[in-house]
Amino acid sequence: MPKPAPPKRDPASVDAPPAGEGPTADEAAPGAADGFAGFELDDRLLATVADLGYEEPTPIQREAIPLLLAGRDILAEAPTGTGKTAAFALPILQRITIGAAGPNTTSALVVVPTRELAMQVAEAFHVYGKSLGARVVPVYGGQPIGQQLRGLRRGVDVVVATPGRAVDHLKRGSLTFDAARIVVLDEADEMLDMGFAEDLDTILSATPGDRQTALFSATISPTITRIAKRHLRDPAGSRSMRRKPPRMASPGSARRPTSCGGSISCRRSAASSTSRIQRPRWYSHGPAARSTTWPKR
């Protein structure tokens, strides 16, 4: 007698499953066997991904996207160039309710170490979420704060912030994190190296206790592990971090890293820094290419 199919999780829900439940990295990765369509993303997101020329998910995308869609917290070792921006941006846009955030609030918060990365990640969210009508505001130092205040007053679906400016807005009351259901710490090791540990604690303490949290770091140091234990709930990938991942393919031999051994971990080879993103199929080298903009994955 065939066993009944297990009930499907509601992908729109942002409540994480009880500790110890939900897919592991090894269990979730096969769901992407059919490329991005295997993730069961919104048709509008799939159309955008196809238009950008993204054909196959990178290893970090294959493993992180299903886990984030299932509501799991994750601890992912993934340096720049592995496709991590799309790995968290697509699930965020799928899971939050676009337009739900009221004035001076946000449904999702992404914290990054530098203003350059804040602009890049915000641009990626703009491109991925345009067909959904997603409202995205980057907040960082060096930009007139009045421009940021005007954007925040309307309510924001996704805020991409540097730690210092996020704390500034929090103290001003111009941005609260009470409604932030998903929080991403991107390049967490860089933020710690830059002395933002106290700011990160302040930010995370201002978010709901039942939020979903994803931590991405190029290396998993003892300090990163302590932060994960304090702020993440039963994060997927924590056990698999002990495995030593294989080296990434060089830029000349492949445009994506090779398989990461079934764990949420992708190390950068010495030469891989020149291959930072997977370029759309319409990209070509030459003078005209320098004016072309595409989201970093």
C-alpha positions as CSV (number, residue, x, y, z in Angstrom):
1,M,0.0,0.0,0.0
2,P,1.6,3.3,-1.1
3,K,2.5,5.8,1.7
4,P,0.6,9.0,1.7
5,A,2.5,12.0,0.4
6,P,3.8,14.3,3.2
7,P,2.0,17.7,3.5
8,K,3.7,20.6,1.8
9,R,5.0,23.6,3.7
10,D,3.4,26.9,2.8
11,P,6.3,28.7,1.1
12,A,4.7,32.1,2.0
13,S,5.1,31.4,5.7
14,V,8.1,32.9,7.4
15,D,7.8,30.9,10.7
16,A,10.8,28.6,11.1
17,P,10.0,24.9,11.9
18,P,10.7,23.6,15.4
19,A,14.3,22.9,16.2
20,G,15.6,19.7,14.6
21,E,12.8,19.6,11.9
22,G,12.9,20.6,8.2
23,P,15.3,19.5,5.5
24,T,19.0,19.2,6.0
25,A,21.4,20.6,3.4
26,D,21.9,17.1,2.0
27,E,18.1,16.5,1.8
28,A,17.3,19.9,0.3
29,A,19.8,20.1,-2.4
30,P,18.3,17.5,-4.8
31,G,15.2,19.7,-5.0
32,A,17.0,21.8,-7.6
33,A,17.6,18.9,-10.0
34,D,15.5,20.8,-12.6
35,G,17.5,24.0,-12.3
36,F,15.8,27.0,-10.8
37,A,12.4,25.6,-11.7
38,G,13.0,22.9,-9.2
39,F,12.8,25.4,-6.4
40,E,9.1,26.1,-7.1
41,L,9.8,29.8,-7.1
42,D,7.1,32.3,-8.1
43,D,6.7,32.3,-11.9
44,R,7.7,36.0,-12.0
45,L,11.0,35.2,-10.3
46,L,11.7,32.3,-12.6
47,A,11.0,34.6,-15.6
48,T,13.4,37.2,-14.3
49,V,16.1,34.6,-13.7
50,A,15.6,33.2,-17.2
51,D,15.8,36.7,-18.7
52,L,19.1,37.2,-16.9
53,G,20.5,34.1,-18.5
54,Y,20.9,32.1,-15.2
55,E,20.7,28.5,-16.4
56,E,21.8,26.3,-13.5
57,P,22.1,27.1,-9.8
58,T,25.5,27.3,-8.2
59,P,26.3,24.9,-5.4
60,I,25.4,27.4,-2.7
61,Q,22.2,28.2,-4.4
62,R,21.2,24.5,-4.8
63,E,21.7,24.0,-1.1
64,A,20.7,27.3,0.5
65,I,17.6,28.2,-1.5
66,P,15.5,25.1,-0.5
67,L,16.5,25.5,3.2
68,L,15.6,29.2,3.3
69,L,12.3,28.5,1.5
70,A,11.5,26.0,4.2
71,G,12.1,28.5,6.9
72,R,15.4,27.2,8.2
73,D,18.1,29.3,9.7
74,I,21.4,28.7,7.9
75,L,25.1,29.1,8.6
76,A,26.8,29.2,5.2
77,E,30.5,29.4,4.3
78,A,30.3,31.2,1.0
79,P,32.7,33.9,-0.2
80,T,32.1,36.4,-2.9
81,G,31.7,34.9,-6.3
82,T,29.8,31.8,-5.3
83,G,26.3,33.1,-6.1
84,K,25.3,33.8,-2.6
85,T,23.3,37.0,-3.3
86,A,20.7,35.2,-5.3
87,A,20.9,32.3,-2.8
88,F,19.3,34.6,-0.2
89,A,17.6,37.2,-2.4
90,L,15.3,34.9,-4.3
91,P,13.9,33.1,-1.1
92,I,13.4,36.4,0.6
93,L,11.4,37.8,-2.2
94,Q,9.4,34.6,-2.4
95,R,8.6,34.4,1.4
96,I,7.8,38.0,2.4
97,T,4.5,39.6,1.7
98,I,5.3,42.4,-0.7
99,G,3.8,45.7,0.3
100,A,3.0,44.6,3.9
101,A,5.5,46.7,5.7
102,G,4.2,50.0,7.1
103,P,6.0,53.3,7.4
104,N,9.5,53.1,8.9
105,T,9.5,49.3,9.0
106,T,10.8,46.5,6.8
107,S,9.9,42.9,6.2
108,A,13.4,41.8,5.5
109,L,16.8,43.1,6.6
110,V,20.2,42.4,4.9
111,V,23.3,43.7,6.7
112,V,26.5,44.0,4.8
113,P,29.9,45.4,5.7
114,T,30.4,48.2,3.1
115,R,28.4,50.8,1.2
116,E,29.6,49.4,-2.1
117,L,28.2,46.0,-1.2
118,A,25.0,47.6,0.1
119,M,24.5,49.2,-3.3
120,Q,25.3,46.1,-5.2
121,V,23.0,43.8,-3.1
122,A,20.2,46.4,-3.3
123,E,20.5,46.6,-7.0
124,A,20.2,42.8,-7.2
125,F,17.0,42.9,-5.1
126,H,15.7,45.7,-7.4
127,V,16.3,43.5,-10.5
128,Y,15.1,40.2,-9.0
129,G,12.0,41.8,-7.4
130,K,10.9,44.3,-10.0
131,S,8.2,42.1,-11.4
132,L,6.8,41.6,-7.9
133,G,6.8,45.4,-7.1
134,A,9.3,45.0,-4.3
135,R,10.3,48.1,-2.5
136,V,14.1,48.1,-1.7
137,V,16.0,50.8,0.1
138,P,19.8,50.7,0.7
139,V,21.0,52.6,3.8
140,Y,24.7,53.4,4.3
141,G,27.0,56.1,5.4
142,G,28.2,58.7,2.8
143,Q,24.7,59.2,1.4
144,P,22.4,62.1,2.5
145,I,20.3,60.7,5.2
146,G,17.3,62.7,4.0
147,Q,17.0,60.6,0.9
148,Q,17.0,57.5,3.1
149,L,14.4,58.9,5.4
150,R,12.0,59.6,2.6
151,G,12.3,56.0,1.3
152,L,11.8,54.5,4.8
153,R,8.7,56.6,5.5
154,R,6.8,54.8,2.8
155,G,7.6,51.4,4.3
156,V,10.1,49.0,2.7
157,D,10.0,45.3,1.8
158,V,13.8,44.9,1.9
159,V,16.4,47.1,3.6
160,V,20.0,46.6,2.8
161,A,22.1,48.3,5.4
162,T,25.6,48.7,6.7
163,P,25.7,48.1,10.5
164,G,26.6,51.7,11.5
165,R,23.8,53.3,9.5
166,A,21.3,50.7,10.6
167,V,22.0,51.5,14.2
168,D,21.8,55.2,13.4
169,H,18.3,54.8,12.0
170,L,17.3,52.5,14.9
171,K,18.3,55.2,17.4
172,R,16.5,57.9,15.4
173,G,13.3,55.8,15.2
174,S,13.3,56.2,11.5
175,L,13.6,52.5,11.0
176,T,12.4,49.7,13.3
177,F,13.0,46.0,13.0
178,D,9.9,44.8,14.8
179,A,8.4,43.5,11.5
180,A,11.6,42.1,10.1
181,R,10.8,38.4,9.6
182,I,14.0,37.5,7.8
183,V,17.5,38.8,8.6
184,V,20.6,38.1,6.6
185,L,24.2,38.8,7.7
186,D,26.2,38.9,4.6
187,E,30.0,38.7,4.8
188,A,29.8,38.4,8.5
189,D,33.5,37.8,8.9
190,E,34.3,41.1,7.2
191,M,31.9,42.9,9.6
192,L,33.6,41.4,12.6
193,D,37.0,42.3,11.2
194,M,35.8,45.9,10.8
195,G,34.7,46.1,14.5
196,F,30.9,45.8,14.0
197,A,30.3,43.1,16.6
198,E,28.5,45.4,19.0
199,D,26.4,46.9,16.2
200,L,25.3,43.5,15.0
201,D,24.2,42.5,18.5
202,T,22.2,45.8,18.7
203,I,20.5,45.1,15.4
204,L,19.7,41.5,16.1
205,S,18.4,42.3,19.6
206,A,15.9,44.7,18.0
207,T,14.4,42.1,15.7
208,P,11.7,39.6,16.6
209,G,12.9,36.5,18.4
210,D,11.1,34.2,15.9
211,R,12.7,35.7,12.9
212,Q,14.5,33.6,10.3
213,T,18.2,34.3,10.2
214,A,20.9,33.4,7.6
215,L,24.5,34.0,8.2
216,F,26.9,34.0,5.2
217,S,30.7,34.2,5.8
218,A,33.8,33.5,3.8
219,T,35.2,31.6,6.8
220,I,33.7,30.0,9.8
221,S,35.8,31.2,12.7
222,P,35.2,30.5,16.4
223,T,33.7,34.0,16.7
224,I,31.3,33.3,13.8
225,T,30.3,30.1,15.5
226,R,29.6,31.8,18.8
227,I,27.4,34.4,17.0
228,A,25.6,31.6,15.2
229,K,25.0,29.8,18.5
230,R,23.6,33.0,20.1
231,H,21.4,34.2,17.3
232,L,20.5,31.3,15.0
233,R,18.1,28.5,15.8
234,D,19.3,25.0,14.9
235,P,21.0,26.3,11.8
236,A,21.3,24.0,8.8
237,G,24.8,23.5,7.7
238,S,26.4,23.9,11.1
239,R,27.4,20.2,11.3
240,S,28.5,20.0,7.6
241,M,30.8,23.0,8.2
242,R,33.3,20.6,9.7
243,R,33.9,18.9,6.3
244,K,36.7,20.3,4.2
245,P,35.1,21.4,0.8
246,P,36.9,20.8,-2.5
247,R,38.6,23.6,-4.3
248,M,36.6,25.7,-6.7
249,A,37.2,25.5,-10.4
250,S,39.5,28.2,-11.8
251,P,37.8,31.0,-13.8
252,G,39.3,29.7,-17.0
253,S,37.8,26.2,-16.7
254,A,34.3,27.0,-15.4
255,R,32.1,29.9,-14.7
256,R,30.8,28.4,-11.4
257,P,32.5,26.5,-8.5
258,T,32.4,22.8,-8.6
259,S,30.2,20.7,-6.2
260,C,30.8,21.5,-2.6
261,G,30.4,18.0,-1.3
262,G,26.8,18.3,-0.1
263,S,27.5,21.0,2.5
264,I,26.7,24.7,2.5
265,S,30.3,25.6,1.9
266,C,32.2,26.9,-1.1
267,R,35.7,28.0,-0.8
268,R,37.4,30.4,-3.2
269,S,40.5,29.3,-5.0
270,A,43.4,31.6,-5.3
271,A,42.4,32.7,-8.8
272,S,38.7,32.8,-8.5
273,S,38.4,36.4,-7.5
274,T,38.2,37.4,-11.1
275,S,35.0,35.4,-11.6
276,R,32.7,37.2,-9.2
277,I,29.4,36.6,-10.8
278,Q,27.7,34.4,-13.4
279,R,27.2,36.7,-16.3
280,P,24.0,36.7,-18.3
281,R,24.1,35.0,-21.7
282,W,23.9,38.4,-23.5
283,Y,27.1,39.7,-21.8
284,S,30.1,40.2,-24.1
285,H,33.5,41.6,-23.4
286,G,34.5,45.0,-24.9
287,P,33.8,48.7,-24.5
288,A,30.0,48.3,-24.7
289,A,30.1,45.8,-21.9
290,R,31.3,48.3,-19.3
291,S,28.0,50.2,-19.3
292,T,26.0,46.9,-18.8
293,T,24.6,46.3,-15.3
294,W,23.4,43.0,-14.0
295,P,22.7,41.8,-10.4
296,K,25.5,40.1,-8.6
297,R,24.4,36.6,-7.6
